[in-house]
């Protein structure tokens, strides 16, 4: 496990951009943390570093946003509103996992039985108003 300290949204995005250099097609990144802790900020840093977009928005109502990265697609999921994992069948979640892109999943704790065993867990913990601890488990 690797631990980082962030003192701002810019720090969080920079940490994510550095982390993005370690990712390859097929990677699944699960983001854990309370509401407003910086999961989407982290995702923005990842997406920019992967050449996927200038600004990623949380797909709370659409469940998934698809971005064309520089070398492969990036799929950004928000599982906050998923009530039953069967909903993922309709979404084609398994197809996304096997599409050769990078899958970034916010609120993965809502779909624990649907997550692949091989994944990278990123936990973002609020220490104070601006300070975060970011734990990356490969």
N, CA, C and O atoms as CSV, one atom per row, in Angstrom:
chain,resi,resn,atom,element,x,y,z
A,1,UNK,N,N,0.850,-1.175,0.000
A,1,UNK,CA,C,0.000,0.000,0.000
A,1,UNK,C,C,0.892,1.233,0.000
A,1,UNK,O,O,1.892,1.304,0.714
A,2,UNK,N,N,0.495,2.210,-0.831
A,2,UNK,CA,C,1.226,3.464,-0.907
A,2,UNK,C,C,0.340,4.557,-0.325
A,2,UNK,O,O,-0.854,4.619,-0.617
A,3,UNK,N,N,0.927,5.413,0.497
A,3,UNK,CA,C,0.185,6.492,1.144
A,3,UNK,C,C,0.690,7.843,0.653
A,3,UNK,O,O,1.894,8.084,0.563
A,4,UNK,N,N,-0.263,8.717,0.339
A,4,UNK,CA,C,0.041,10.088,-0.094
A,4,UNK,C,C,-0.720,11.055,0.795
A,4,UNK,O,O,-1.774,10.717,1.334
A,5,UNK,N,N,-0.187,12.249,0.944
A,5,UNK,CA,C,-0.884,13.329,1.649
A,5,UNK,C,C,-1.217,14.406,0.633
A,5,UNK,O,O,-0.370,14.792,-0.172
A,6,UNK,N,N,-2.434,14.884,0.670
A,6,UNK,CA,C,-2.887,15.950,-0.207
A,6,UNK,C,C,-3.374,17.108,0.647
A,6,UNK,O,O,-4.099,16.914,1.623
A,7,UNK,N,N,-2.970,18.311,0.271
A,7,UNK,CA,C,-3.400,19.504,0.991
A,7,UNK,C,C,-4.307,20.390,0.155
A,7,UNK,O,O,-4.670,21.488,0.577
A,8,UNK,N,N,-4.679,19.912,-1.043
A,8,UNK,CA,C,-5.542,20.710,-1.907
A,8,UNK,C,C,-6.081,19.832,-3.033
A,8,UNK,O,O,-5.603,18.719,-3.253
A,9,UNK,N,N,-7.077,20.347,-3.735
A,9,UNK,CA,C,-7.604,19.636,-4.900
A,9,UNK,C,C,-6.503,19.467,-5.943
A,9,UNK,O,O,-6.436,18.437,-6.614
A,10,UNK,N,N,-5.644,20.471,-6.082
A,10,UNK,CA,C,-4.549,20.390,-7.046
A,10,UNK,C,C,-3.582,19.260,-6.676
A,10,UNK,O,O,-3.102,18.544,-7.555
A,11,UNK,N,N,-3.296,19.098,-5.384
A,11,UNK,CA,C,-2.447,17.986,-4.934
A,11,UNK,C,C,-3.089,16.649,-5.288
A,11,UNK,O,O,-2.422,15.742,-5.785
A,12,UNK,N,N,-4.387,16.536,-5.029
A,12,UNK,CA,C,-5.098,15.285,-5.305
A,12,UNK,C,C,-5.031,14.955,-6.794
A,12,UNK,O,O,-4.777,13.809,-7.162
A,13,UNK,N,N,-5.256,15.948,-7.649
A,13,UNK,CA,C,-5.196,15.730,-9.094
A,13,UNK,C,C,-3.782,15.361,-9.534
A,13,UNK,O,O,-3.609,14.523,-10.418
A,14,UNK,N,N,-2.777,15.975,-8.929
A,14,UNK,CA,C,-1.374,15.675,-9.262
A,14,UNK,C,C,-1.022,14.245,-8.860
A,14,UNK,O,O,-0.360,13.534,-9.615
A,15,UNK,N,N,-1.461,13.823,-7.678
A,15,UNK,CA,C,-1.216,12.453,-7.212
A,15,UNK,C,C,-1.873,11.461,-8.177
A,15,UNK,O,O,-1.277,10.445,-8.534
A,16,UNK,N,N,-3.101,11.765,-8.593
A,16,UNK,CA,C,-3.810,10.897,-9.541
A,16,UNK,C,C,-3.071,10.833,-10.871
A,16,UNK,O,O,-2.985,9.765,-11.479
A,17,UNK,N,N,-2.537,11.957,-11.328
A,17,UNK,CA,C,-1.808,11.986,-12.605
A,17,UNK,C,C,-0.550,11.128,-12.525
A,17,UNK,O,O,-0.211,10.438,-13.486
A,18,UNK,N,N,0.136,11.163,-11.404
A,18,UNK,CA,C,1.320,10.304,-11.221
A,18,UNK,C,C,0.909,8.836,-11.200
A,18,UNK,O,O,1.560,7.990,-11.814
A,19,UNK,N,N,-0.165,8.545,-10.498
A,19,UNK,CA,C,-0.687,7.183,-10.414
A,19,UNK,C,C,-1.096,6.681,-11.802
A,19,UNK,O,O,-0.915,5.501,-12.105
A,20,UNK,N,N,-1.644,7.557,-12.647
A,20,UNK,CA,C,-2.092,7.177,-13.985
A,20,UNK,C,C,-0.962,6.567,-14.807
A,20,UNK,O,O,-1.215,5.731,-15.674
A,21,UNK,N,N,0.261,6.965,-14.551
A,21,UNK,CA,C,1.414,6.444,-15.289
A,21,UNK,C,C,1.621,4.947,-15.060
A,21,UNK,O,O,2.293,4.287,-15.851
A,22,UNK,N,N,1.052,4.414,-13.989
A,22,UNK,CA,C,1.219,3.000,-13.652
A,22,UNK,C,C,0.124,2.126,-14.260
A,22,UNK,O,O,0.195,0.900,-14.176
A,23,UNK,N,N,-0.889,2.747,-14.871
A,23,UNK,CA,C,-2.041,2.008,-15.369
A,23,UNK,C,C,-1.854,1.535,-16.803
A,23,UNK,O,O,-1.179,2.178,-17.606
A,24,UNK,N,N,-2.460,0.412,-17.101
A,24,UNK,CA,C,-2.449,-0.120,-18.464
A,24,UNK,C,C,-3.868,-0.575,-18.803
A,24,UNK,O,O,-4.696,-0.729,-17.906
A,25,UNK,N,N,-4.155,-0.791,-20.085
A,25,UNK,CA,C,-5.500,-1.216,-20.476
A,25,UNK,C,C,-5.956,-2.445,-19.681
A,25,UNK,O,O,-5.190,-3.381,-19.451
A,26,UNK,N,N,-7.205,-2.411,-19.278
A,26,UNK,CA,C,-7.771,-3.491,-18.480
A,26,UNK,C,C,-7.777,-3.200,-16.986
A,26,UNK,O,O,-8.387,-3.942,-16.216
A,27,UNK,N,N,-7.111,-2.137,-16.568
A,27,UNK,CA,C,-7.057,-1.797,-15.145
A,27,UNK,C,C,-8.433,-1.361,-14.645
A,27,UNK,O,O,-9.186,-0.686,-15.348
A,28,UNK,N,N,-8.737,-1.765,-13.416
A,28,UNK,CA,C,-9.964,-1.363,-12.749
A,28,UNK,C,C,-9.552,-0.636,-11.473
A,28,UNK,O,O,-8.868,-1.200,-10.619
A,29,UNK,N,N,-9.977,0.622,-11.354
A,29,UNK,CA,C,-9.624,1.456,-10.201
A,29,UNK,C,C,-10.902,1.746,-9.431
A,29,UNK,O,O,-11.828,2.362,-9.960
A,30,UNK,N,N,-10.951,1.303,-8.179
A,30,UNK,CA,C,-12.116,1.515,-7.321
A,30,UNK,C,C,-11.806,2.634,-6.335
A,30,UNK,O,O,-10.822,2.570,-5.599
A,31,UNK,N,N,-12.653,3.655,-6.327
A,31,UNK,CA,C,-12.447,4.821,-5.462
A,31,UNK,C,C,-13.407,4.789,-4.278
A,31,UNK,O,O,-14.627,4.800,-4.448
A,32,UNK,N,N,-12.836,4.750,-3.079
A,32,UNK,CA,C,-13.613,4.722,-1.848
A,32,UNK,C,C,-13.433,6.046,-1.108
A,32,UNK,O,O,-12.344,6.620,-1.109
A,33,UNK,N,N,-14.477,6.515,-0.493
A,33,UNK,CA,C,-14.404,7.720,0.316
A,33,UNK,C,C,-15.777,8.338,0.456
A,33,UNK,O,O,-16.660,8.129,-0.376
A,34,UNK,N,N,-15.943,9.101,1.517
A,34,UNK,CA,C,-17.238,9.714,1.787
A,34,UNK,C,C,-17.579,10.769,0.730
A,34,UNK,O,O,-16.716,11.180,-0.047
A,35,UNK,N,N,-18.810,11.192,0.709
A,35,UNK,CA,C,-19.291,12.219,-0.213
A,35,UNK,C,C,-18.446,13.486,-0.056
A,35,UNK,O,O,-18.212,13.952,1.059
A,36,UNK,N,N,-17.994,14.032,-1.178
A,36,UNK,CA,C,-17.265,15.287,-1.168
A,36,UNK,C,C,-15.804,15.207,-0.777
A,36,UNK,O,O,-15.167,16.239,-0.565
A,37,UNK,N,N,-15.253,13.991,-0.676
A,37,UNK,CA,C,-13.868,13.836,-0.221
A,37,UNK,C,C,-12.845,14.060,-1.341
A,37,UNK,O,O,-11.673,14.321,-1.071
A,38,UNK,N,N,-13.292,13.958,-2.599
A,38,UNK,CA,C,-12.368,14.204,-3.708
A,38,UNK,C,C,-12.246,13.075,-4.715
A,38,UNK,O,O,-11.273,13.026,-5.468
A,39,UNK,N,N,-13.214,12.164,-4.746
A,39,UNK,CA,C,-13.148,11.055,-5.698
A,39,UNK,C,C,-13.195,11.557,-7.143
A,39,UNK,O,O,-12.451,11.069,-7.993
A,40,UNK,N,N,-14.061,12.522,-7.419
A,40,UNK,CA,C,-14.155,13.044,-8.780
A,40,UNK,C,C,-12.936,13.908,-9.113
A,40,UNK,O,O,-12.508,13.944,-10.266
A,41,UNK,N,N,-12.381,14.591,-8.141
A,41,UNK,CA,C,-11.135,15.347,-8.360
A,41,UNK,C,C,-10.018,14.374,-8.748
A,41,UNK,O,O,-9.251,14.638,-9.674
A,42,UNK,N,N,-9.935,13.258,-8.040
A,42,UNK,CA,C,-8.945,12.224,-8.354
A,42,UNK,C,C,-9.183,11.696,-9.771
A,42,UNK,O,O,-8.240,11.528,-10.543
A,43,UNK,N,N,-10.449,11.437,-10.105
A,43,UNK,CA,C,-10.794,10.955,-11.439
A,43,UNK,C,C,-10.387,11.963,-12.509
A,43,UNK,O,O,-9.883,11.580,-13.565
A,44,UNK,N,N,-10.603,13.243,-12.242
A,44,UNK,CA,C,-10.185,14.275,-13.191
A,44,UNK,C,C,-8.687,14.221,-13.448
A,44,UNK,O,O,-8.250,14.320,-14.594
A,45,UNK,N,N,-7.900,14.066,-12.392
A,45,UNK,CA,C,-6.452,13.954,-12.558
A,45,UNK,C,C,-6.075,12.746,-13.394
A,45,UNK,O,O,-5.188,12.830,-14.243
A,46,UNK,N,N,-6.744,11.616,-13.160
A,46,UNK,CA,C,-6.501,10.405,-13.949
A,46,UNK,C,C,-6.854,10.633,-15.416
A,46,UNK,O,O,-6.056,10.344,-16.308
A,47,UNK,N,N,-8.046,11.150,-15.653
A,47,UNK,CA,C,-8.516,11.331,-17.031
A,47,UNK,C,C,-7.627,12.290,-17.815
A,47,UNK,O,O,-7.288,12.018,-18.966
A,48,UNK,N,N,-7.250,13.400,-17.208
A,48,UNK,CA,C,-6.372,14.349,-17.911
A,48,UNK,C,C,-5.040,13.691,-18.240
A,48,UNK,O,O,-4.527,13.846,-19.348
A,49,UNK,N,N,-4.478,12.962,-17.289
A,49,UNK,CA,C,-3.177,12.315,-17.510
A,49,UNK,C,C,-3.259,11.240,-18.592
A,49,UNK,O,O,-2.274,10.984,-19.284
A,50,UNK,N,N,-4.415,10.615,-18.743
A,50,UNK,CA,C,-4.604,9.576,-19.759
A,50,UNK,C,C,-5.047,10.160,-21.101
A,50,UNK,O,O,-5.290,9.426,-22.059
A,51,UNK,N,N,-5.145,11.475,-21.157
A,51,UNK,CA,C,-5.544,12.137,-22.394
A,51,UNK,C,C,-7.008,11.948,-22.724
A,51,UNK,O,O,-7.414,12.082,-23.878
A,52,UNK,N,N,-7.808,11.635,-21.704
A,52,UNK,CA,C,-9.206,11.300,-21.947
A,52,UNK,C,C,-10.125,12.512,-22.026
A,52,UNK,O,O,-11.083,12.501,-22.798
A,53,UNK,N,N,-9.861,13.538,-21.260
A,53,UNK,CA,C,-10.720,14.715,-21.296
A,53,UNK,C,C,-10.111,15.800,-20.426
A,53,UNK,O,O,-9.232,15.545,-19.602
A,54,UNK,N,N,-10.588,16.987,-20.625
A,54,UNK,CA,C,-10.112,18.106,-19.822
A,54,UNK,C,C,-10.773,18.102,-18.450
A,54,UNK,O,O,-10.138,18.415,-17.443
A,55,UNK,N,N,-12.075,17.739,-18.417
A,55,UNK,CA,C,-12.793,17.764,-17.146
A,55,UNK,C,C,-13.821,16.643,-17.113
A,55,UNK,O,O,-14.774,16.646,-17.891
A,56,UNK,N,N,-13.630,15.696,-16.224
A,56,UNK,CA,C,-14.573,14.587,-16.051
A,56,UNK,C,C,-15.644,15.004,-15.049
A,56,UNK,O,O,-15.338,15.570,-14.000
A,57,UNK,N,N,-16.890,14.720,-15.378
A,57,UNK,CA,C,-17.978,14.985,-14.445
A,57,UNK,C,C,-18.461,13.659,-13.872
A,57,UNK,O,O,-18.344,12.611,-14.507
A,58,UNK,N,N,-18.996,13.723,-12.681
A,58,UNK,CA,C,-19.483,12.507,-12.046
A,58,UNK,C,C,-20.750,12.037,-12.752
A,58,UNK,O,O,-21.695,12.812,-12.903
A,59,UNK,N,N,-20.782,10.781,-13.184
A,59,UNK,CA,C,-21.953,10.258,-13.905
A,59,UNK,C,C,-23.035,9.736,-12.967
A,59,UNK,O,O,-23.540,8.629,-13.157
A,60,UNK,N,N,-23.393,10.522,-11.957
A,60,UNK,CA,C,-24.332,10.076,-10.940
A,60,UNK,C,C,-25.658,9.619,-11.537
A,60,UNK,O,O,-26.217,8.613,-11.101
A,61,UNK,N,N,-26.163,10.342,-12.525
A,61,UNK,CA,C,-27.479,9.999,-13.075
A,61,UNK,C,C,-27.393,9.101,-14.297
A,61,UNK,O,O,-28.358,8.407,-14.616
A,62,UNK,N,N,-26.261,9.098,-14.987
A,62,UNK,CA,C,-26.100,8.243,-16.164
A,62,UNK,C,C,-25.373,6.948,-15.842
A,62,UNK,O,O,-25.351,6.039,-16.671
A,63,UNK,N,N,-24.789,6.841,-14.684
A,63,UNK,CA,C,-24.020,5.715,-14.160
A,63,UNK,C,C,-22.632,5.604,-14.797
A,63,UNK,O,O,-21.663,5.316,-14.094
A,64,UNK,N,N,-22.510,5.825,-16.108
A,64,UNK,CA,C,-21.190,5.710,-16.740
A,64,UNK,C,C,-20.981,6.830,-17.762
A,64,UNK,O,O,-21.875,7.154,-18.544
A,65,UNK,N,N,-19.788,7.407,-17.737
A,65,UNK,CA,C,-19.329,8.324,-18.775
A,65,UNK,C,C,-18.181,7.640,-19.497
A,65,UNK,O,O,-17.319,7.024,-18.872
A,66,UNK,N,N,-18.178,7.754,-20.814
A,66,UNK,CA,C,-17.113,7.165,-21.623
A,66,UNK,C,C,-16.265,8.283,-22.221
A,66,UNK,O,O,-16.791,9.252,-22.769
A,67,UNK,N,N,-14.941,8.136,-22.109
A,67,UNK,CA,C,-14.012,9.119,-22.645
A,67,UNK,C,C,-12.993,8.415,-23.535
A,67,UNK,O,O,-12.533,7.319,-23.216
A,68,UNK,N,N,-12.646,9.047,-24.643
A,68,UNK,CA,C,-11.599,8.523,-25.504
A,68,UNK,C,C,-10.264,9.008,-24.980
A,68,UNK,O,O,-9.964,10.201,-25.038
A,69,UNK,N,N,-9.457,8.080,-24.464
A,69,UNK,CA,C,-8.131,8.429,-23.991
A,69,UNK,C,C,-7.150,8.510,-25.138
A,69,UNK,O,O,-7.491,8.204,-26.281
A,70,UNK,N,N,-5.938,8.922,-24.837
A,70,UNK,CA,C,-4.910,9.033,-25.869
A,70,UNK,C,C,-4.619,7.676,-26.502
A,70,UNK,O,O,-4.403,7.593,-27.711
A,71,UNK,N,N,-4.613,6.616,-25.703
A,71,UNK,CA,C,-4.265,5.286,-26.203
A,71,UNK,C,C,-5.367,4.240,-26.034
A,71,UNK,O,O,-5.340,3.201,-26.694
A,72,UNK,N,N,-6.330,4.504,-25.160
A,72,UNK,CA,C,-7.409,3.555,-24.893
A,72,UNK,C,C,-8.543,4.303,-24.207
A,72,UNK,O,O,-8.330,5.390,-23.669
A,73,UNK,N,N,-9.753,3.732,-24.219
A,73,UNK,CA,C,-10.889,4.414,-23.600
A,73,UNK,C,C,-10.817,4.384,-22.075
A,73,UNK,O,O,-10.166,3.530,-21.472
A,74,UNK,N,N,-11.507,5.341,-21.483
A,74,UNK,CA,C,-11.647,5.416,-20.028
A,74,UNK,C,C,-13.143,5.408,-19.725
A,74,UNK,O,O,-13.907,6.194,-20.287
A,75,UNK,N,N,-13.550,4.511,-18.829
A,75,UNK,CA,C,-14.951,4.382,-18.434
A,75,UNK,C,C,-15.060,4.791,-16.972
A,75,UNK,O,O,-14.434,4.185,-16.102
A,76,UNK,N,N,-15.849,5.811,-16.708
A,76,UNK,CA,C,-15.998,6.363,-15.358
A,76,UNK,C,C,-17.401,6.031,-14.847
A,76,UNK,O,O,-18.396,6.541,-15.360
A,77,UNK,N,N,-17.464,5.172,-13.831
A,77,UNK,CA,C,-18.730,4.725,-13.255
A,77,UNK,C,C,-18.985,5.410,-11.924
A,77,UNK,O,O,-18.057,5.671,-11.158
A,78,UNK,N,N,-20.244,5.696,-11.657
A,78,UNK,CA,C,-20.676,6.173,-10.348
A,78,UNK,C,C,-21.788,5.238,-9.899
A,78,UNK,O,O,-22.898,5.284,-10.428
A,79,UNK,N,N,-21.490,4.399,-8.933
A,79,UNK,CA,C,-22.442,3.381,-8.479
A,79,UNK,C,C,-23.307,3.858,-7.307
A,79,UNK,O,O,-23.983,3.055,-6.664
A,80,UNK,N,N,-23.283,5.163,-7.034
A,80,UNK,CA,C,-23.994,5.703,-5.868
A,80,UNK,C,C,-25.481,5.355,-5.882
A,80,UNK,O,O,-26.047,5.016,-4.844
A,81,UNK,N,N,-26.103,5.435,-7.033
A,81,UNK,CA,C,-27.553,5.219,-7.122
A,81,UNK,C,C,-27.943,3.779,-7.465
A,81,UNK,O,O,-29.128,3.485,-7.621
A,82,UNK,N,N,-26.970,2.884,-7.583
A,82,UNK,CA,C,-27.279,1.478,-7.870
A,82,UNK,C,C,-27.838,0.847,-6.596
A,82,UNK,O,O,-27.188,0.847,-5.550
A,83,UNK,N,N,-29.047,0.314,-6.701
A,83,UNK,CA,C,-29.681,-0.297,-5.540
A,83,UNK,C,C,-29.532,-1.813,-5.531
A,83,UNK,O,O,-29.455,-2.429,-4.468
A,84,UNK,N,N,-29.490,-2.408,-6.716
A,84,UNK,CA,C,-29.311,-3.853,-6.825
A,84,UNK,C,C,-28.299,-4.134,-7.920
A,84,UNK,O,O,-28.322,-3.501,-8.975
A,85,UNK,N,N,-27.419,-5.079,-7.668
A,85,UNK,CA,C,-26.349,-5.354,-8.622
A,85,UNK,C,C,-26.873,-5.878,-9.958
A,85,UNK,O,O,-26.168,-5.817,-10.964
A,86,UNK,N,N,-28.105,-6.392,-9.976
A,86,UNK,CA,C,-28.700,-6.843,-11.242
A,86,UNK,C,C,-28.810,-5.696,-12.254
A,86,UNK,O,O,-28.839,-5.926,-13.463
A,87,UNK,N,N,-28.871,-4.465,-11.750
A,87,UNK,CA,C,-28.943,-3.300,-12.638
A,87,UNK,C,C,-27.703,-3.220,-13.539
A,87,UNK,O,O,-27.765,-2.661,-14.634
A,88,UNK,N,N,-26.592,-3.774,-13.081
A,88,UNK,CA,C,-25.358,-3.719,-13.857
A,88,UNK,C,C,-25.425,-4.584,-15.109
A,88,UNK,O,O,-24.723,-4.315,-16.084
A,89,UNK,N,N,-26.268,-5.627,-15.094
A,89,UNK,CA,C,-26.452,-6.457,-16.287
A,89,UNK,C,C,-27.022,-5.616,-17.426
A,89,UNK,O,O,-26.559,-5.697,-18.564
A,90,UNK,N,N,-28.032,-4.809,-17.105
A,90,UNK,CA,C,-28.646,-3.944,-18.113
A,90,UNK,C,C,-27.643,-2.929,-18.649
A,90,UNK,O,O,-27.703,-2.545,-19.817
A,91,UNK,N,N,-26.752,-2.511,-17.820
A,91,UNK,CA,C,-25.748,-1.517,-18.193
A,91,UNK,C,C,-24.631,-2.116,-19.047
A,91,UNK,O,O,-23.928,-1.388,-19.747
A,92,UNK,N,N,-24.467,-3.435,-18.993
A,92,UNK,CA,C,-23.377,-4.089,-19.711
A,92,UNK,C,C,-22.047,-3.927,-18.996
A,92,UNK,O,O,-21.001,-3.824,-19.635
A,93,UNK,N,N,-22.088,-3.905,-17.671
A,93,UNK,CA,C,-20.896,-3.663,-16.853
A,93,UNK,C,C,-19.760,-4.629,-17.181
A,93,UNK,O,O,-18.609,-4.207,-17.294
A,94,UNK,N,N,-20.065,-5.915,-17.337
A,94,UNK,CA,C,-19.025,-6.907,-17.649
A,94,UNK,C,C,-18.333,-6.599,-18.973
A,94,UNK,O,O,-17.125,-6.792,-19.108
A,95,UNK,N,N,-19.100,-6.123,-19.943
A,95,UNK,CA,C,-18.505,-5.778,-21.233
A,95,UNK,C,C,-17.506,-4.630,-21.087
A,95,UNK,O,O,-16.442,-4.637,-21.708
A,96,UNK,N,N,-17.859,-3.649,-20.263
A,96,UNK,CA,C,-16.927,-2.540,-20.016
A,96,UNK,C,C,-15.644,-3.045,-19.368
A,96,UNK,O,O,-14.546,-2.621,-19.730
A,97,UNK,N,N,-15.791,-3.954,-18.407
A,97,UNK,CA,C,-14.617,-4.478,-17.700
A,97,UNK,C,C,-13.663,-5.200,-18.647
A,97,UNK,O,O,-12.459,-5.258,-18.396
A,98,UNK,N,N,-14.201,-5.750,-19.731
A,98,UNK,CA,C,-13.395,-6.523,-20.676
A,98,UNK,C,C,-13.159,-5.808,-22.003
A,98,UNK,O,O,-12.776,-6.443,-22.986
A,99,UNK,N,N,-13.381,-4.495,-22.042
A,99,UNK,CA,C,-13.299,-3.746,-23.300
A,99,UNK,C,C,-11.895,-3.214,-23.596
A,99,UNK,O,O,-11.691,-2.561,-24.619
A,100,UNK,N,N,-10.932,-3.482,-22.724
A,100,UNK,CA,C,-9.564,-3.042,-22.993
A,100,UNK,C,C,-9.282,-1.599,-22.642
A,100,UNK,O,O,-8.280,-1.034,-23.081
A,101,UNK,N,N,-10.152,-1.001,-21.858
A,101,UNK,CA,C,-9.924,0.365,-21.393
A,101,UNK,C,C,-9.594,0.370,-19.913
A,101,UNK,O,O,-9.272,-0.663,-19.327
A,102,UNK,N,N,-9.680,1.536,-19.329
A,102,UNK,CA,C,-9.506,1.679,-17.879
A,102,UNK,C,C,-10.880,1.961,-17.292
A,102,UNK,O,O,-11.593,2.837,-17.781
A,103,UNK,N,N,-11.256,1.237,-16.262
A,103,UNK,CA,C,-12.526,1.462,-15.573
A,103,UNK,C,C,-12.239,2.123,-14.229
A,103,UNK,O,O,-11.473,1.605,-13.416
A,104,UNK,N,N,-12.864,3.268,-14.012
A,104,UNK,CA,C,-12.771,3.988,-12.745
A,104,UNK,C,C,-14.153,3.909,-12.121
A,104,UNK,O,O,-15.143,4.306,-12.736
A,105,UNK,N,N,-14.220,3.395,-10.893
A,105,UNK,CA,C,-15.512,3.143,-10.258
A,105,UNK,C,C,-15.606,3.889,-8.929
A,105,UNK,O,O,-14.870,3.599,-7.986
A,106,UNK,N,N,-16.531,4.861,-8.871
A,106,UNK,CA,C,-16.838,5.525,-7.619
A,106,UNK,C,C,-17.955,4.759,-6.925
A,106,UNK,O,O,-18.829,4.204,-7.589
A,107,UNK,N,N,-17.937,4.723,-5.606
A,107,UNK,CA,C,-18.905,4.017,-4.782
A,107,UNK,C,C,-18.936,2.511,-5.084
A,107,UNK,O,O,-20.019,1.941,-5.216
A,108,UNK,N,N,-17.774,1.858,-5.195
A,108,UNK,CA,C,-17.756,0.421,-5.483
A,108,UNK,C,C,-18.355,-0.421,-4.363
A,108,UNK,O,O,-18.736,-1.570,-4.587
A,109,UNK,N,N,-18.440,0.138,-3.166
A,109,UNK,CA,C,-19.015,-0.621,-2.055
A,109,UNK,C,C,-20.487,-0.946,-2.295
A,109,UNK,O,O,-21.044,-1.807,-1.614
A,110,UNK,N,N,-21.128,-0.271,-3.253
A,110,UNK,CA,C,-22.521,-0.562,-3.577
A,110,UNK,C,C,-22.675,-1.773,-4.492
A,110,UNK,O,O,-23.785,-2.272,-4.676
A,111,UNK,N,N,-21.567,-2.250,-5.067
A,111,UNK,CA,C,-21.625,-3.394,-5.993
A,111,UNK,C,C,-20.498,-4.395,-5.706
A,111,UNK,O,O,-19.798,-4.806,-6.632
A,112,UNK,N,N,-20.311,-4.791,-4.454
A,112,UNK,CA,C,-19.144,-5.604,-4.101
A,112,UNK,C,C,-19.056,-6.940,-4.829
A,112,UNK,O,O,-17.955,-7.416,-5.105
A,113,UNK,N,N,-20.191,-7.550,-5.142
A,113,UNK,CA,C,-20.172,-8.864,-5.788
A,113,UNK,C,C,-19.887,-8.791,-7.283
A,113,UNK,O,O,-19.631,-9.814,-7.917
A,114,UNK,N,N,-19.929,-7.591,-7.846
A,114,UNK,CA,C,-19.712,-7.417,-9.280
A,114,UNK,C,C,-18.296,-6.964,-9.614
A,114,UNK,O,O,-17.935,-6.879,-10.788
A,115,UNK,N,N,-17.498,-6.675,-8.602
A,115,UNK,CA,C,-16.140,-6.178,-8.836
A,115,UNK,C,C,-15.186,-7.320,-9.149
A,115,UNK,O,O,-15.285,-8.395,-8.556
A,116,UNK,N,N,-14.268,-7.094,-10.072
A,116,UNK,CA,C,-13.276,-8.144,-10.344
A,116,UNK,C,C,-12.306,-8.276,-9.172
A,116,UNK,O,O,-12.070,-7.317,-8.438
A,117,UNK,N,N,-11.755,-9.459,-9.007
A,117,UNK,CA,C,-10.776,-9.670,-7.930
A,117,UNK,C,C,-9.525,-8.840,-8.177
A,117,UNK,O,O,-8.932,-8.295,-7.246
A,118,UNK,N,N,-9.131,-8.752,-9.445
A,118,UNK,CA,C,-7.938,-7.977,-9.780
A,118,UNK,C,C,-8.363,-6.521,-10.003
A,118,UNK,O,O,-8.936,-6.173,-11.036
A,119,UNK,N,N,-8.071,-5.705,-9.030
A,119,UNK,CA,C,-8.422,-4.294,-9.096
A,119,UNK,C,C,-7.482,-3.506,-8.199
A,119,UNK,O,O,-6.759,-4.071,-7.378
A,120,UNK,N,N,-7.505,-2.207,-8.369
A,120,UNK,CA,C,-6.696,-1.312,-7.536
A,120,UNK,C,C,-7.675,-0.509,-6.693
A,120,UNK,O,O,-8.547,0.175,-7.229
A,121,UNK,N,N,-7.533,-0.590,-5.385
A,121,UNK,CA,C,-8.399,0.156,-4.477
A,121,UNK,C,C,-7.700,1.451,-4.069
A,121,UNK,O,O,-6.549,1.443,-3.634
A,122,UNK,N,N,-8.417,2.553,-4.217
A,122,UNK,CA,C,-7.922,3.860,-3.804
A,122,UNK,C,C,-8.877,4.378,-2.741
A,122,UNK,O,O,-10.069,4.549,-2.996
A,123,UNK,N,N,-8.348,4.625,-1.546
A,123,UNK,CA,C,-9.169,5.138,-0.450
A,123,UNK,C,C,-8.735,6.565,-0.159
A,123,UNK,O,O,-7.555,6.839,0.062
A,124,UNK,N,N,-9.699,7.461,-0.163
A,124,UNK,CA,C,-9.426,8.865,0.119
A,124,UNK,C,C,-10.092,9.198,1.455
A,124,UNK,O,O,-11.309,9.092,1.606
A,125,UNK,N,N,-9.270,9.600,2.407
A,125,UNK,CA,C,-9.743,9.892,3.760
A,125,UNK,C,C,-9.599,11.378,4.054
A,125,UNK,O,O,-8.550,11.969,3.797
A,126,UNK,N,N,-10.653,11.980,4.591
A,126,UNK,CA,C,-10.625,13.391,4.971
A,126,UNK,C,C,-9.946,13.523,6.342
A,126,UNK,O,O,-10.392,12.931,7.324
A,127,UNK,N,N,-8.873,14.301,6.390
A,127,UNK,CA,C,-8.174,14.550,7.647
A,127,UNK,C,C,-8.580,15.897,8.250
A,127,UNK,O,O,-8.646,16.043,9.471
A,128,UNK,N,N,-8.849,16.877,7.386
A,128,UNK,CA,C,-9.324,18.199,7.792
A,128,UNK,C,C,-10.013,18.810,6.583
A,128,UNK,O,O,-10.244,18.122,5.589
A,129,UNK,N,N,-10.344,20.097,6.655
A,129,UNK,CA,C,-11.063,20.736,5.557
A,129,UNK,C,C,-10.349,20.538,4.225
A,129,UNK,O,O,-10.989,20.180,3.237
A,130,UNK,N,N,-9.036,20.765,4.175
A,130,UNK,CA,C,-8.267,20.649,2.936
A,130,UNK,C,C,-7.409,19.396,2.847
A,130,UNK,O,O,-7.077,18.957,1.745
A,131,UNK,N,N,-7.053,18.822,3.960
A,131,UNK,CA,C,-6.082,17.725,3.970
A,131,UNK,C,C,-6.750,16.364,3.774
A,131,UNK,O,O,-7.769,16.054,4.391
A,132,UNK,N,N,-6.134,15.553,2.883
A,132,UNK,CA,C,-6.611,14.197,2.610
A,132,UNK,C,C,-5.442,13.221,2.711
A,132,UNK,O,O,-4.296,13.583,2.447
A,133,UNK,N,N,-5.738,12.004,3.087
A,133,UNK,CA,C,-4.798,10.895,2.976
A,133,UNK,C,C,-5.336,10.011,1.861
A,133,UNK,O,O,-6.509,9.638,1.854
A,134,UNK,N,N,-4.455,9.682,0.916
A,134,UNK,CA,C,-4.847,8.838,-0.207
A,134,UNK,C,C,-4.043,7.547,-0.106
A,134,UNK,O,O,-2.813,7.564,-0.131
A,135,UNK,N,N,-4.752,6.433,0.008
A,135,UNK,CA,C,-4.133,5.112,0.124
A,135,UNK,C,C,-4.405,4.342,-1.154
A,135,UNK,O,O,-5.557,4.188,-1.561
A,136,UNK,N,N,-3.340,3.856,-1.789
A,136,UNK,CA,C,-3.485,3.093,-3.023
A,136,UNK,C,C,-2.993,1.671,-2.774
A,136,UNK,O,O,-1.830,1.446,-2.438
A,137,UNK,N,N,-3.911,0.715,-2.949
A,137,UNK,CA,C,-3.622,-0.707,-2.741
A,137,UNK,C,C,-3.607,-1.399,-4.091
A,137,UNK,O,O,-4.654,-1.540,-4.722
A,138,UNK,N,N,-2.455,-1.827,-4.539
A,138,UNK,CA,C,-2.374,-2.553,-5.826
A,138,UNK,C,C,-2.622,-4.024,-5.616
A,138,UNK,O,O,-2.596,-4.797,-6.574
